[in-house]
Amino acid sequence: MYTENWLKLHRIIFDNEIWMQPVELRLFIYLIGQARYKEEPNTKYKSKGVIIERGQYLRSYRKLQEDLQYFENNTIKQYPLVKIKRAIDKLKNQERIKTEKTQLGTLFTICNYCQYQGSDKNNGEHGTELEQGWNGVGTELEQYSKKGKKVKKGKNNNIVPKTEIKKIYSSLSNYWKDMFKDYIDIYKSKNKTGKITTNKHYRLLNELYQILNNLKFDFDKQEYEMTEDIFEHGLNQIIEKNIDNLNYAKKVWISEIENKEDDNVEQISGVNRTEEEGRTGPEEAIFNS
C-alpha cells in the first residue's frame, strides 16, 4: 500500500535524458514528491478559484527557488529565477508537466501522475507505462545513457532521433535558435558534403544548450561560471570568425571572466584607497582647509 510518506522511482530514470539535466531532474522529482497523492481533491482554496487534484501542486516560482537550495563550497545557494523558469519550460516541452497560473501561484500538474505513483499492477509486467511516463506523455521519445548513447532495443542504437534536436530548438527563443543554427552551419560548411550526422548535430547542439542553460563550462579540468552576456560574446566570436571549435569560444569566455574579476578587484581597491584618503587627522584637516 502506498502512503504520502514516500514516493517511488523507476530505475529507468538512470538511462533517461533527464538524468543529464540536474536542475530539471531535481525539480521534477520534487514536484512528484510534493504533488497531492490523495484521490479526493483539496478544496481549501476553492473560494480563490483553485482546486488541487491528485497529481497537482500549488507553488510560486520564488518558493521553488528556496525549495531547490543546494550546498556548494559550504555555502547555501539558489538557482537564478531564470534557470528555474527554463527548467519548468523544458519539463513542459518534454510533456512531463503542465502549468496553470492562478492568483495564489502556479498550479503544477504531473502528466500521467498515476504512472509514477500508482500501484505496480498498473505499470505492466515490465513497467512499460512507467517507461513511457519518464519519456513523455503519448510519445515515443528515445532514452539516453549517461554516455549519451541511446538505450533502445532494435537496430540503429547509436542514432539520436531528430525529435530530440527539434525539442532543443523549440525550447529556445528565436534569437538563440538562430545563433545555434549558425554555429551548427559552421560545422556543416567545413565538411566536404556540407552535412553532418544526426548524432554529431545532437552532440554539438546539446553541449551548447547545456552551457547556456547552466551558464557553466569546463576547460582544462576547471569549471567556470559566466553571465549570459559573456556567453553571447564568445558565441558571436566563433560565428563571426567562422571557427568550428567551441574551445575557442571557451577561451574568449575565460578571458571575459578574468577581465571582469580584475575590474572588480580594481573597483574594490579604489574604494579602499578612497576610504584611507578620507581618514585625515585633526592636523591634516586644518592643513588642508
NUVEX-859279 format. One record per residue (C-alpha): residue number from 1; x, y, z. Coordinates in nm, 2 decimals, padded with zeros to 4 digits. Example, Ala and Ser with C-alpha at 12.3 -4.5 7.8 and 13.67 -1.06 7.14 Angstrom:
# residues 2
(site 1 (01.23 -00.45 00.78))
(site 2 (01.37 -00.11 00.71))
# end
This chain:
# residues 289
(site 1 (00.00 00.00 00.00))
(site 2 (00.13 00.35 -00.09))
(site 3 (00.13 00.64 00.15))
(site 4 (00.20 01.01 00.14))
(site 5 (00.53 00.95 00.33))
(site 6 (00.73 00.82 00.04))
(site 7 (00.74 00.80 -00.34))
(site 8 (00.87 00.55 -00.59))
(site 9 (01.11 00.60 -00.88))
(site 10 (01.17 00.36 -01.17))
(site 11 (01.53 00.26 -01.24))
(site 12 (01.48 00.37 -01.60))
(site 13 (01.55 00.72 -01.47))
(site 14 (01.92 00.64 -01.48))
(site 15 (01.90 00.59 -01.86))
(site 16 (01.67 00.87 -01.93))
(site 17 (01.77 01.20 -02.08))
(site 18 (01.66 01.39 -01.77))
(site 19 (01.94 01.22 -01.58))
(site 20 (02.17 01.45 -01.77))
(site 21 (01.98 01.76 -01.67))
(site 22 (02.04 01.81 -01.29))
(site 23 (01.81 02.11 -01.24))
(site 24 (01.52 01.96 -01.43))
(site 25 (01.57 01.63 -01.25))
(site 26 (01.57 01.78 -00.90))
(site 27 (01.27 02.00 -00.99))
(site 28 (01.07 01.71 -01.15))
(site 29 (01.13 01.47 -00.86))
(site 30 (01.04 01.75 -00.61))
(site 31 (00.72 01.82 -00.79))
(site 32 (00.63 01.45 -00.79))
(site 33 (00.71 01.42 -00.42))
(site 34 (00.50 01.73 -00.33))
(site 35 (00.21 01.66 -00.56))
(site 36 (-00.12 01.57 -00.39))
(site 37 (-00.14 01.19 -00.35))
(site 38 (-00.49 01.15 -00.21))
(site 39 (-00.78 01.08 -00.46))
(site 40 (-01.01 01.34 -00.32))
(site 41 (-00.92 01.70 -00.43))
(site 42 (-00.81 01.97 -00.19))
(site 43 (-01.08 02.24 -00.19))
(site 44 (-00.91 02.46 00.07))
(site 45 (-00.87 02.74 -00.19))
(site 46 (-01.19 02.68 -00.37))
(site 47 (-01.31 03.04 -00.29))
(site 48 (-01.00 03.16 -00.48))
(site 49 (-01.09 02.95 -00.78))
(site 50 (-00.82 02.69 -00.71))
(site 51 (-00.89 02.32 -00.65))
(site 52 (-00.59 02.09 -00.62))
(site 53 (-00.65 01.75 -00.77))
(site 54 (-00.44 01.43 -00.74))
(site 55 (-00.10 01.48 -00.90))
(site 56 (-00.11 01.86 -00.87))
(site 57 (00.10 02.10 -00.66))
(site 58 (00.05 02.47 -00.60))
(site 59 (00.37 02.68 -00.56))
(site 60 (00.53 03.00 -00.68))
(site 61 (00.85 03.02 -00.88))
(site 62 (01.02 03.21 -00.60))
(site 63 (00.92 02.95 -00.34))
(site 64 (01.07 02.68 -00.57))
(site 65 (01.39 02.88 -00.56))
(site 66 (01.40 02.82 -00.19))
(site 67 (01.29 02.46 -00.21))
(site 68 (01.57 02.37 -00.45))
(site 69 (01.85 02.54 -00.25))
(site 70 (02.18 02.34 -00.25))
(site 71 (02.52 02.34 -00.08))
(site 72 (02.83 02.45 -00.27))
(site 73 (03.17 02.52 -00.10))
(site 74 (02.99 02.51 00.23))
(site 75 (02.76 02.79 00.12))
(site 76 (02.38 02.76 00.06))
(site 77 (02.30 02.87 -00.29))
(site 78 (01.99 02.92 -00.50))
(site 79 (01.94 02.87 -00.87))
(site 80 (01.87 03.20 -01.05))
(site 81 (01.50 03.26 -01.11))
(site 82 (01.56 03.25 -01.49))
(site 83 (01.71 02.90 -01.45))
(site 84 (01.40 02.78 -01.26))
(site 85 (01.18 02.92 -01.54))
(site 86 (01.39 02.75 -01.81))
(site 87 (01.37 02.42 -01.62))
(site 88 (00.99 02.44 -01.60))
(site 89 (00.97 02.53 -01.97))
(site 90 (01.19 02.23 -02.05))
(site 91 (00.97 01.99 -01.85))
(site 92 (00.67 02.13 -02.02))
(site 93 (00.83 02.09 -02.36))
(site 94 (00.91 01.73 -02.27))
(site 95 (00.55 01.68 -02.17))
(site 96 (00.63 01.59 -01.82))
(site 97 (00.43 01.86 -01.65))
(site 98 (00.16 02.12 -01.72))
(site 99 (00.12 02.46 -01.56))
(site 100 (-00.17 02.69 -01.49))
(site 101 (-00.13 03.04 -01.34))
(site 102 (-00.36 03.13 -01.05))
(site 103 (-00.39 03.42 -00.81))
(site 104 (-00.22 03.20 -00.55))
(site 105 (00.07 03.09 -00.76))
(site 106 (00.13 02.83 -01.03))
(site 107 (-00.06 02.51 -01.03))
(site 108 (00.17 02.23 -01.15))
(site 109 (00.02 01.91 -01.29))
(site 110 (00.23 01.60 -01.32))
(site 111 (00.14 01.44 -01.65))
(site 112 (00.03 01.08 -01.60))
(site 113 (00.09 01.10 -01.23))
(site 114 (-00.07 00.76 -01.17))
(site 115 (00.20 00.60 -01.38))
(site 116 (00.47 00.73 -01.14))
(site 117 (00.29 00.67 -00.81))
(site 118 (00.02 00.42 -00.89))
(site 119 (00.02 00.06 -00.79))
(site 120 (00.26 -00.19 -00.95))
(site 121 (-00.03 -00.37 -01.12))
(site 122 (-00.10 -00.06 -01.33))
(site 123 (00.25 -00.04 -01.46))
(site 124 (00.25 -00.36 -01.66))
(site 125 (00.47 -00.66 -01.62))
(site 126 (00.78 -00.48 -01.74))
(site 127 (00.70 -00.13 -01.63))
(site 128 (00.61 -00.03 -01.99))
(site 129 (00.38 00.25 -01.89))
(site 130 (00.63 00.39 -01.64))
(site 131 (00.89 00.40 -01.91))
(site 132 (00.65 00.59 -02.13))
(site 133 (00.59 00.82 -01.84))
(site 134 (00.95 00.90 -01.79))
(site 135 (01.00 00.95 -02.17))
(site 136 (00.69 01.18 -02.21))
(site 137 (00.32 01.15 -02.25))
(site 138 (00.19 00.97 -02.56))
(site 139 (00.52 01.00 -02.74))
(site 140 (00.79 00.76 -02.85))
(site 141 (01.09 00.96 -02.72))
(site 142 (01.43 00.79 -02.71))
(site 143 (01.62 00.72 -02.39))
(site 144 (01.99 00.80 -02.34))
(site 145 (02.26 00.66 -02.11))
(site 146 (02.50 00.88 -01.92))
(site 147 (02.74 00.83 -02.21))
(site 148 (02.50 00.99 -02.45))
(site 149 (02.41 00.66 -02.62))
(site 150 (02.05 00.57 -02.68))
(site 151 (01.91 00.28 -02.48))
(site 152 (01.66 00.11 -02.71))
(site 153 (01.61 -00.24 -02.84))
(site 154 (01.64 -00.30 -03.21))
(site 155 (01.86 -00.15 -03.48))
(site 156 (02.05 00.18 -03.50))
(site 157 (02.10 00.20 -03.13))
(site 158 (02.35 00.48 -03.16))
(site 159 (02.14 00.72 -03.37))
(site 160 (01.99 01.02 -03.19))
(site 161 (01.64 01.08 -03.31))
(site 162 (01.56 01.41 -03.48))
(site 163 (01.29 01.46 -03.22))
(site 164 (01.55 01.54 -02.96))
(site 165 (01.71 01.80 -03.18))
(site 166 (01.37 01.96 -03.25))
(site 167 (01.30 01.97 -02.88))
(site 168 (01.61 02.17 -02.81))
(site 169 (01.54 02.42 -03.09))
(site 170 (01.17 02.45 -02.98))
(site 171 (01.28 02.54 -02.62))
(site 172 (01.50 02.83 -02.74))
(site 173 (01.40 03.19 -02.82))
(site 174 (01.42 03.29 -03.19))
(site 175 (01.74 03.48 -03.11))
(site 176 (01.93 03.19 -02.95))
(site 177 (01.78 02.95 -03.21))
(site 178 (01.93 03.15 -03.50))
(site 179 (02.27 03.17 -03.33))
(site 180 (02.28 02.80 -03.25))
(site 181 (02.19 02.72 -03.61))
(site 182 (02.47 02.95 -03.73))
(site 183 (02.71 02.76 -03.50))
(site 184 (02.59 02.42 -03.65))
(site 185 (02.62 02.56 -04.00))
(site 186 (02.99 02.63 -03.95))
(site 187 (03.05 02.26 -03.89))
(site 188 (02.85 02.17 -04.19))
(site 189 (03.04 02.41 -04.41))
(site 190 (03.37 02.25 -04.30))
(site 191 (03.26 01.91 -04.43))
(site 192 (03.31 01.83 -04.79))
(site 193 (02.95 01.71 -04.81))
(site 194 (02.81 02.02 -04.64))
(site 195 (02.63 01.79 -04.40))
(site 196 (02.69 01.63 -04.05))
(site 197 (02.54 01.32 -03.90))
(site 198 (02.23 01.34 -03.67))
(site 199 (02.45 01.22 -03.39))
(site 200 (02.70 01.49 -03.44))
(site 201 (02.43 01.75 -03.47))
(site 202 (02.28 01.65 -03.14))
(site 203 (02.61 01.64 -02.96))
(site 204 (02.71 01.99 -03.07))
(site 205 (02.37 02.13 -03.01))
(site 206 (02.32 01.97 -02.67))
(site 207 (02.67 02.08 -02.55))
(site 208 (02.60 02.44 -02.63))
(site 209 (02.25 02.42 -02.49))
(site 210 (02.37 02.28 -02.16))
(site 211 (02.63 02.56 -02.13))
(site 212 (02.36 02.82 -02.19))
(site 213 (02.12 02.66 -01.96))
(site 214 (02.37 02.63 -01.67))
(site 215 (02.59 02.92 -01.76))
(site 216 (02.88 02.70 -01.67))
(site 217 (03.15 02.52 -01.87))
(site 218 (03.46 02.31 -01.81))
(site 219 (03.80 02.38 -01.96))
(site 220 (04.14 02.21 -01.87))
(site 221 (03.97 02.04 -01.57))
(site 222 (03.85 02.36 -01.43))
(site 223 (03.49 02.48 -01.41))
(site 224 (03.39 02.84 -01.49))
(site 225 (03.07 03.04 -01.43))
(site 226 (02.97 03.32 -01.65))
(site 227 (02.69 03.56 -01.74))
(site 228 (02.46 03.53 -02.04))
(site 229 (02.63 03.84 -02.19))
(site 230 (02.97 03.67 -02.18))
(site 231 (02.82 03.35 -02.33))
(site 232 (02.67 03.56 -02.61))
(site 233 (03.00 03.74 -02.68))
(site 234 (03.20 03.42 -02.71))
(site 235 (02.95 03.25 -02.93))
(site 236 (02.94 03.56 -03.16))
(site 237 (03.32 03.54 -03.19))
(site 238 (03.33 03.19 -03.33))
(site 239 (03.04 03.26 -03.56))
(site 240 (03.19 03.58 -03.70))
(site 241 (03.53 03.42 -03.74))
(site 242 (03.38 03.10 -03.89))
(site 243 (03.56 02.88 -03.63))
(site 244 (03.43 02.52 -03.58))
(site 245 (03.58 02.47 -03.24))
(site 246 (03.40 02.55 -02.92))
(site 247 (03.72 02.57 -02.73))
(site 248 (03.79 02.90 -02.90))
(site 249 (03.47 03.03 -02.75))
(site 250 (03.57 02.89 -02.41))
(site 251 (03.90 03.09 -02.43))
(site 252 (03.70 03.40 -02.51))
(site 253 (03.47 03.33 -02.21))
(site 254 (03.76 03.28 -01.98))
(site 255 (03.93 03.60 -02.09))
(site 256 (03.60 03.79 -02.03))
(site 257 (03.56 03.63 -01.69))
(site 258 (03.91 03.71 -01.58))
(site 259 (03.88 04.07 -01.71))
(site 260 (03.56 04.11 -01.51))
(site 261 (03.73 03.98 -01.20))
(site 262 (04.02 04.22 -01.25))
(site 263 (03.77 04.51 -01.28))
(site 264 (03.61 04.41 -00.96))
(site 265 (03.94 04.39 -00.78))
(site 266 (04.03 04.74 -00.91))
(site 267 (03.70 04.88 -00.80))
(site 268 (03.74 04.73 -00.45))
(site 269 (04.10 04.86 -00.43))
(site 270 (03.98 05.21 -00.55))
(site 271 (03.72 05.22 -00.27))
(site 272 (03.97 05.12 -00.01))
(site 273 (04.21 05.39 -00.12))
(site 274 (03.94 05.64 -00.11))
(site 275 (03.84 05.54 00.24))
(site 276 (04.21 05.56 00.35))
(site 277 (04.25 05.91 00.19))
(site 278 (03.94 06.02 00.37))
(site 279 (04.07 05.93 00.71))
(site 280 (04.26 06.25 00.79))
(site 281 (04.36 06.36 01.14))
(site 282 (04.29 06.70 01.30))
(site 283 (04.63 06.85 01.19))
(site 284 (04.58 06.73 00.83))
(site 285 (04.22 06.86 00.83))
(site 286 (04.34 07.21 00.94))
(site 287 (04.64 07.20 00.69))
(site 288 (04.41 07.10 00.41))
(site 289 (04.14 07.35 00.49))
# end
